[in-house]
Amino acid sequence: MRVLKYLLQKEFLQIFRNKGMLPIIFVMPIIQFCVLSFAATYDMKNTNLYVVDKDLSTHSRELISKFNGSPFFTVKEIGFSENEAEKELFRDNIDAILVFNEDFGKSVDLKAKASVQILVNAINASSAGLYNAYITSVIRDYNINVMSSMIEVSKDNSQNIVQATYSHQFNPEMKYIPYMLPGILVLLVTVVALFLSAMNVVREKEIGTIEQINVTPVRKSQFLMAKLIPFLVIGFFELGLGLLIAAFLFKVPFLGSVWLIYSVAFVYLGTILGFGLLISTQTDTQQQAMFIAWFFMVIFLLMSGLFTPIESMPEWGQKLNVINPIAYFIKIIRMIMLKGSGFSDILREFAILGLFAVSTIFFAVRMYRKVS
């Protein structure tokens, strides 16, 4: 323990002596966390809509007013030419076109079938699907209002009307920030832990101090443990700071146990730091370690379920995701924060992360070659 104590003192001195690294470790992740929590969202707001109204009836104006009153749409222009609207679509000035034919209002008055054409910019398929869903939702609500005004329900039959009530459990206001914020917090903690640990041992190789350490009686397990613990402490600090920002700045509901999150984070950071140390022991330059860490980071991140649902991936991708530690921790932290899940609810994912942590640290110690 005495040897480990002195090694830890050395590591902390090296970290805080490097004035250029301190902002990268402590300031940049917090700024990124605050910015990405607002920017990384699939909520579609201010969808630019071009309306081609060839009908000019009270019915078309009533439907247009519903789009104007929606927070999701901005009616950029109301015109009469589909060609002009398509030109704006090609210039990428609008996201969708809504076309009313000349007989729209007449068909509604005659209780006949009335049609509305929707043209959506589908370069981004995901956004196009949301645009179409929002537009059809507004039209469907309008259609229900029209139909209800045409149907007279007697008082005698009023008790037979079925009324459905619903509630959005765990996210009543249907906001995207509570869903994205825990995943972004996991992302930033992972980036700092993986990259710093991946470049730690290899930096000793580059500056030539690794040979001096190798000829000392210090065991390689002590040496690598001293390399791992400081970044574990930094990871805990950034996780705690991120949780405070989530609770007080973003007002994200916190239904679970903080101690359970830290218990899982301890195992998860052991996995990431062990993997980073394994990369560091097998590379010769910091640049090489950084590129290898970035290679795995991009794959694990894009397949973690942070931006796209894992269930939407092909079958081979879902099977490959079994070895993705980021996916497990994102799932766990969302369950604890938003659902209030307990240890029994996350036992499977916790056990898998524990297996990853033991494996990565074991191989990092085993693969490090110390010359006595």
N, C-alpha and C positions, 0 to 999 in steps of 0.2 A: 504493500500500500504506500510505503514511503516513496518508492521509486515512481509509482504512478502519480503521486502527488506532485513531485518535481516536474515530471513530464507534462502534467496538466498546466502547471504554472507557465512552463515554456510555451505551450500551445496558445494559451490565452494572451500571453504577452505578444506573441507573433501576430495574433488576430488584431488586437487593439493598437498595435504599433503601426500597422499598415493603414494610414489615414485615408488612402484612396479606396480601400475595400469597405470601410465602415458605412459610407452612404449606400453602397451596393447591397450590403447585408441588411441594413436596418431601415433606410429611408425609401429606396426604390420599391421594395415589395409593398409597402404601405400605400404609396402613391398609385401603383399599379392596381392594388386591391380596390381602392376607392373608385378609380376610373373605370376599370373593367366591370365592376358590379353594376354601374349604370349603363355601360355601353353594350355588354354582352347580354342581349335580350332578344327573344323571338317575338316580343309583343310588336304588333304592327300598328303604329300610330301615324296620323297625318298621311294616310295613303292618298296620293294625288289622283283625282278622278276627273275625267273629261266626260261631260254629258252631251250627247247628241239628241236633242229633243225635236223631233219632227212632228210631234203631236200637239204640243202647246195646250194641253187640256188641264183641267183642275186635278185630274188623277196623276198625270205625270209630274206636275208641280208639287203635289203632295208627297209623292215618293222621293223627289229630289230633296225636299225639305227634310226628310228623314235622314238622308245622307249628310246634309249640312249640319244637322243636330247631333250626329254621331261623333264621338271623340276620335274615332279611327279614320275618318275621311276628311279630306279637304277638296271641295269641288273647285278645281282650278279654273274651269271655263265651261260655259254652256253655249253650244253652237248648233248648227244645222247640217254640217257637212261631215260625213264619215271620213272623207279623204283628208280634211284638215286635222281631224282627231288622230288619224293614223300617222300623219307627219309628226305630230307631237310625241306619239308613242315611239317612233323611230329615233327621234332626237333624245329620247330618254327623259323627257320633261314630265311625263305622267306615268302612272303605274297601271291604270285600267281605263277602259272606255265603256260607258253605259249608253246603249242606243234604244230610243223609243221610236217605234214605227208610227206612221200616220194614223193608224186605226186603233191605237192602244186604248185611249179613253173611251172610244165608241164601243169597243169590245167589252170593257168593264161595265159600261152602262147597260149593255144588252145581256149581261151575265154570261158572256161567251168566253172562250179561251183567249187570254191576252198574253202576249209574249214580249220579253225584253231581252236584248242581246248584250252579252258581256264579252269584251275582248280584254285579255289580261296579258301583261308583259311577263312571259314565262322563261326569261333567261335564267333567273334563279327559281328553280322548280319549287323549292320549299316556300319561298315568299309568295310565289304565284298561287300555290295551294291555299295559303292563308288569305290572300286577297280575295280569291274566289269564294272561300268559306264565309268571310265577313260580308261580302256583297250579297250572296244568296241568303244569308241570315237576315239582313235588313229587308230584302224583298219578301222573304217568307213571313216575317212579322207583319208587313204591310198586307200581304195576301190574307193572313188570318183575320186582320181587322176588317178587310173588305167582305170576306165571307160571313163574319159574325154580324155585320150590319145588314146582310141580306137574309139571314135566317132569323125568324121570330120564334123564340122559345117561350112557351106558355108557362105560367106560374105553376101549373099542376105538374109539369114535367121537370121543373127546375131541380128537384132533389135527385134526379137521375143523372145529372151532369157530373162527369168525373173531373176532379181537380187534383193535379199533381203538385206536390211541394218537394223541394230539394234543397240540399245544403252542400257546400264545398268543404269537405272535411280536411283539416290540416292547413288549408290555405283559403280561408273564406273569401278574401277579397280578390282571389285569382291573380295575384301579382307574380311577376316573373323573378323579381329580385330574391325573395326567400328561397326559390329553387336554385338559382344560379350561384348565389353568394357562397354557400358552403363548398361547392365544387371549385370555385375560383380560389378560395382560401387554401384548399388542398393543393391546388396547382402551384401557388406561390411558395408555400412551404416546401413542396417537392423540388421546385427549381433551385431554391437556395441550398437545400440539403444535398441534392444530387451533385450539383456543379461544384460546390465548395469541397465536398468530400472527394470527388473525382480528381480534383487538381491538388489535393493536399500532399499526399506522399510523393507524387511525381515532382512537386515543386522542390522537395528535399533533394531529389535526384538532380534536378537542373542546377541548383545552386551549390551542389557538391557536399552537403552536410550529411547525406545518407550514409556515406562511408564511415564517417566518424561515429554515427549511432550504431552501425552494424558491428563495429569492433568493441563495443561496450558490453557489459554483462546484461544489459536490458533485454528481456525476452520479447520476442516479436508480438506476442499477445498483449503485453503491457504497452508496447509502442503503438500498436494499432488501436488499442482501447483509448489511449490518450489522444489519438487523432479523431476518434469518433465522438467522445463525450462532449467537447466544446460545441460541436455543431448540433448535438442533441439538445443542449441547453438553449442555443440560439433558435432552434426549431420550436421549442416549447414557448420561448418568449414571443416569437412572431405569431404562433397560433393563438396564444392568449390575447395579444394585442388585436389580432383580427377578430376574435370573438367579441371583444369589447366594442370594437367599431361596428360590428354587425348588430349588436344589441342596442347601442345608444345612438348611433348615427343613422343606420338603416332600419331600425325598429323591427328587426327580424325576430319573430317569436322563438323563445328558447324553452322547449318543453322538457328536455331530457336532463341528464346529469353531466355537469362539467367534468367531474372526476372520471366518469366513464369515457368521455371524449379523450381526456389526457391518457387514460390507460391504453386505449386503442392507438392513440398517437405515438405513445412510447414504442409499441410493437411496430407500427408502420414506419416510424423514423429509423428504427433498427434495420428494417428491410432496405430502405432507401440509402441510408448511410453505409450499410454493409455492401450494397451493390456499387456505390460510388467508390468505396475503398478497394473493392475488387478490380474496378476499372483502373484506379490509380496505381495499384501494385503491378499491373500488367502492361502499362504504357511507359514510354520514355520521355515524353514531353507534355507540357500542359495543353498545348494545342491539340495533340492527338487525343488526350483524355477528354477534352471539351467536345470534340467532334463525335466521339463514341458515345458520350453521355447524351449529347443532343440527338443522336440517331435513335436511341432507345426512348428518350423523353418524348419525341414527336409521336412515335408509334403508340406508346402507352397512353399519351394524352388524348389523341384523336379517337382511340378505341375505348376510352374510359367511361363513355356515357355522359360526359360533361356537355357536349354540344349536340350530339345525336344519340337517340335511344339505342341501347345495346340490342334490344329486341328487333330493331329495324335492320341490323347488320345481317349479312349472309351467314349461313349456318357455320361455315368454316371460321368466320370472324368471331362468332360467339364462342366457339370452342377454343380458339386461340386466346380469347380474353380471360380464360381461366387462370393464366399466369400473369395477369395484369394487376399489380398491387394498387395502382391508383384507382381502378374501378371499384375495388373492394372498399377502400377508405372513403371515397365519395359517397357510395351507397350507405355506409355506416353513419357518417356524419350527418347526412340528410335525415336518416331515420331517427337519430338521437335528437337533433335540433328541432325538426318539424313535427315528428310523430311522438316524441317522448319514449322511444323504444328503450327497453332494458337490456341487460346483458344476455338474457336467454334468447332475445330476438335476434341478436347479432352473433350468436355463439359460433355458427359455421364460418362466417367471414373472419371473425377474430382468430379462430383456430388456423385458418389458411394463412393469414398474415403472420401469425406466430411461426408457422413452418417456414415461410419465406424468410423471416428475420433470422432464424437459427441457421438456415442454409446459406444465406449470403454472407453472414459474419463468419461462419465456419470456413467457407471457401476463401474468403479474403485473408484470413489468418493462415490457412493452409497454403495458399498460392504465393504468399509473400516469402521471398527468398532472402534470408538473413545470413550474411557471411560472418562467422565468429572469428 
